[in-house]
Amino acid sequence: MLREAILRALDVVIDPELDEPITDLGFVHTVDVSPDGDLEVHLRLPTSFCAPNFAYLMVSDAKDVLVALDWTRRVTVELDDHHDSEIINAGLAADAGYRGTFGVEAEDDLEELRVTFQRKAHTAAMERCLTELLRADPERPVADAGTVVIRDLPDVDTTASLLRRRASIGLTCAPDDLVMVDHDGNGYAPDVVPLMLRRARSTRISIDGNAHFCRGLLKTRYPDTTQELTLAGRNTHS
């Protein structure tokens, strides 16, 4: 049960650029749980030069969700084999925060970065839903995508994903809300809908392509990629 609780907690930690959980991407390498509730997690990324701000964001988020588990006593989360591993791990251990960890190098605010990629994720999720709807009805004009409201979407995973991403950037999810909106919830005039849908498709293709590429890099870098969870000194995959 501890294994499931740990992975369930880490499932909500998202790679901001790839818009996928670190568990699905294979970034969680090892988790060690001691009998008294000490927890140590090691993450590893596809390359040693992945952007430090992305790396810090994932490692920090992983620690936050694990600390929130009511049975953990001391939580250590470390990043392995990254060119800034030593800096990131030391900063996280000291609870120094992003700016405290990187000092003058931390030019951008981490929360601003998070919002930027949450917006991209929303754009991609919006495109997936609308493209599926248009493909299901080939006679439907593309411009009609601008009139689709949430109640028009089927009860499927892509719709659930869109609703989560709308909520993450502060958009409402009422049945009569337009699906195709900007980051402030504003709809588009019919004549610009096809253009905006093409732009959204480019965003989605970029995210999907990067995720596929990173999975390949991770497998090449670590051919034996597995998630090893140890409990009281013993491997467990139950």
N, C-alpha and C positions, 0 to 999 in steps of 0.2 A: 504493500500500500504506500510506503514511503516513496518508492520509485514513481508511481503514478502521480503522487502529490507534487513531487519535484518537477517532473516533466510538464504537468498541467500548469504549474506556476510559470515555468519558463516558456510555455506556449504563447504567452502574451507579449514576450519580448520580441520586437520586430526589427529586422535589419531595415533601417530607414530608407536606404537606396533601393533595395530589392522588394520591399513590401511583403516579406514573408517571415514567419517565425524562425528564430535561430534553431529551434528544434527540427523543423522541416528541412532547413538548409544544411544540417549536419555540423553546425558550429559548436555544439555542446560535446566536448570530448570526454571528460571524466567528471564524475560526481562521487565524492566520498562522504559517507555519513558515519559519524562515530556513535557509540552506544549512548552517550550523554547529550546528543543533539547538536554537536559541532558539525558544520557542513562546509565542504570545500569543493568548489566547482572550477573547472578549467575549460576555457573556451579557446578555439583556434579558428583562424580565418583562412581564406583561399590563398592569400599572399602575405608576405611580411610587410608590404608597403600599402596595405589598405588604409584609407584616410584615417588619421588618428582621431578626428572628431567623431566619425561613424563608429570606430572601434570603442572609444570611451563611452559613447552613448549606449551601446549594447551591453558592455560590461557593467556599467553603472545601473542600467535598468534591470539586469539580471540580479544584481545584488539586492536592489530594492524589493523585488517581488519575493525573493527568498527570505529576506529579513522579516517580511510581513507574515510568513508562515508562523503559526502560533507555537509550534513545537521546536523551532530552531533556537539554539543558544548563541553560538558564535558562527557567523557566516563569512567565509572568505571566497571571493571570486577573483580569478586571475586570468589574464590573457597570455597565451603561450606563443612563442615564435614570431612576434611582431617587432618591428624595429623600435617601437616605443613601449614595449611591454614593461620594461623596468619603471618608466615614468608613470604609466597608467596604473600599474599595480601598486606602486608606492602611494600615489595620490588617492586611490580608492581605499587603501588600507587606512589612510589618515583622514578619510572623509573630507578631503580638501576641496571637493567640487571641481568642476571643469576648469574654471579660471585659476583656482589655486593649484591645480595639477600642471597646467601648461603655461601659466604666467602670461608674459607679453605675447606669446605665440597664439593665445586664445583670442583671436581677433573677433570672431563671430560669437554671438550668444547661442548657446546650445539649444535653447527652447525655440529660437527663431529657426534654427536648422530643422528641428523636429517638425515644426509647423509647415515649413516649405515642402518637406517630403510627405507629410500627411495630406497636403493639398494635391500633390502629384498622384498619390495613391487613390484619392477620391476621384480624380479625373479619369484614371485608368478603370476604376470600378464602374463609373458611370458609362464609359464607352462600352465595356463588356456587356452590360445590361441592355443598352440600346441597340447594339449590333446584333445580339441574340434575338431581340424583338423584331428587328427589320429582316433578318434572315428567315424568321418564321413566317413572314408575310412579304414575299418578294414584290408584290404589287404596291406596297405602301411607299409613298414618296419619302425620301430621306428627310425632307424639311419637316415632316410630321413628327420626327423625333423630338422636336422642340415643344410638342404639345403633350407628350407622354407624362403621366403623373404616377406617383408611387403605386397607387392601387391597380394600375395597368400591368405592373410587373408580376411575373409568376412567382410562386412561393418556392424558390430554388436557392442554392448556395450563393449564386452571383448576386441575387437581390439582398440576401442577408449581409453579404460582404459590403455592398454599397451602403446599406443602412448604418453599419458600424463605422464606415469611413465618413459618412455625413456627420454622424454624431461626434466623431473625433475632431472635426473642424468647426463644430458649433452650429451645424445646420439642423433644422427640424426634419422630422420624418413622418409628417402627417400624410394620410392617404391622398389628399388633393395637392400635395406639393409637387411642383415640376421636378422631373428627374434631371433634365439637362439645364444646369445652372452654373454660374460662376462661383467663386469661393465665398461670395457674400450672399448667395442664394438668389441671384437675379437671373431671369430667363433670357433667351436670345430671340431676336427678330427672325422670322422665317427665312429671310434671304441669307442670313449668316450661319444658320444651323449646319448646313453641309460642311462649311469651312471649319467650324468649331469641332465638329465630329471628327473630321480628318486630323485635326491637331491633337484631339484627345486620343485618337488611335495611335498616333506617333508616340505619345507619352506611354501608352500601354505597351506597345511593341518594344520600346526601349527598356522598360522595367522587366518585362518577361525575358527579353534577350540577355540582359545583364544577369538575371537570376540563373538562367541556363549556363551562361559562360562561367559564373562563379562556382557552380556545382562541378563543372568540369575541372576548373583550376584546383578546387579542394581535393577532388579525387586523384588528380595528378600529383599534387603535393603530398597527400597522405593516402597512398593506395589502400591502406588497411583501415580507412575511416570507419570508426564504430563509436557508439556511445557506451562507455563502460561505467556502470554504476556499482559502487561498492558499499556494502552495508556491514558494519562491524567487521571490516577486514576481509569480507568475502564478496566475490562478484555475484551480482544478481541481475537476472533478465526477466524476472517474473512480473 
